[in-house]
């Protein structure tokens, strides 16, 4: 089962590594007998589907998460191994897609408009007048 990260990037099933172990959490006595925890690994360093630019971007953005070029995600939220497999695939797909997404354009600072400055000044004057009316009248 290949993992489609984006329309231009699909990770073949042959590059994905699965490991299963006993999971903690819900499941009662069943949890002691079934391997429902899923660990999904993908070796991004040796992957044939990534271009050099994509690989560099992936290593730059996911540097601390990578161990020898391998990305690993785990899933043990559900009692079913099949459901945890689906969750792990979704986690890996989301992680890689976010790492390969283009950077957002830098925000260009703009000046406030003349009318917004006027509204701001009028509001301040109105607030000031309100507070002045709360004062105790002078003794004169």
N, C-alpha and C positions, 0 to 999 in steps of 0.2 A: 504494500500500500504506500504509494508515493505521497510525499507531503508537499502540497502547493502552498508556498509562502506568498507569492505574488504572481500575477499573470506571466511575468518574465522569469520567474525562478521556481523551479520544482526540485525538491531534494528526493533522489531516488531511494527506494526502500533498502537497497543494498548498502547505502551509506549510513543507515540508522542502526544503532546498537541498543538492544533491549536487555534489561536485567529486572528480575522480579524477586521480591523478598516479602517477609511477613510484615504486615502493617500494624501500627498501633491505632487506637481510636475505636470507633463504633464497629460492632460486629459480633459482640458476645463471644461465646466459645468458638464460633466459626473462625474468628480472626487468628486463633492459634493453629489452625490447620491449613489455611489457604495463603498463597503468596499473592496478595492483592496490591501491594505497593509496587509502583512501576518507576523505573529509572530509564530515561531515554537519553542516549548520547549521540552526538554527531561530530565527527572530526572535520572541522572547518578548514584546518590547515591542509589536509590532503584531498579536499573535495574537488571533484572535477566540474561541478556545476557553477562554481564561483569564478568570476573574472578577477584579475589581479587587483583592480580598483575596489571591487566589492570585498575581497579578502582583507585588504588594507583597512577599509572603513569598518569592517566587522571587528578586526583586532584592535583598532583604535577605540571604538565605542564599548566593546565588551571585554576589554583587557583583563580586568580583575576577575571576571567570571570564567575565563578560559583557563584550563589546566592542560598544558602541552598542546594547545590548539583545539581542544575538545570542549564542546558546550554540553553540559549535562543538566537536565531538568527532571524533577521528581513529581510524582502525583500519588497521594494516598488518601484523597478526600472521600472517595466512595468505597463501598464494600465490594464492588465488582471490579475485577481486573480489567475487563473490557472497557468499562467506563473510565477507569484511571488511564488506560492507554489513550483513549480519545482526549482526555484532559491534558496529558503530557504532550501529545501531538499539537494541540492548540497552543499550549504554553511555548513550545519551541518555535512554532510558526510566528506567533506574536512577537517573541523576543528577537528573532532574526529580522522580521519585517520592520520593527522599530529601529533596529540598529542600521539597516540599510536605507531607511527613509531619508530623503534629502533634508538638509538643514533648512529651517524656517528662515525667511528673509528677515534681515535685521530691521528693527523698527526705526523709522525715520521720525525724529522729533519734529514737532510742529508748534507754531505759536498759537496762543489763543486768539480767536477772532475778535474784532472790535466790539461786536454785539455781545459776545460772552463776557468780555471785560466790563462792559456797561452793566449787564445784568448782575454780575458779581458785586460791582460797586453799589448799585441800587439796593441789593439785598443786604449788604453790610450797613448802609445808611439806615435802612428800615429797622434792622436788628438793633442798631445803636440807639435809635429814637425810642424803641420799645423799652430798652433798659434805662434810658434817661427818665422815662415816665414813671418808673418804679421807685425812683429816689424819693426820699422824704423832702417835702418842700422846704425851701430856706426860711429862716426866721424873719427875714425882712418883709 
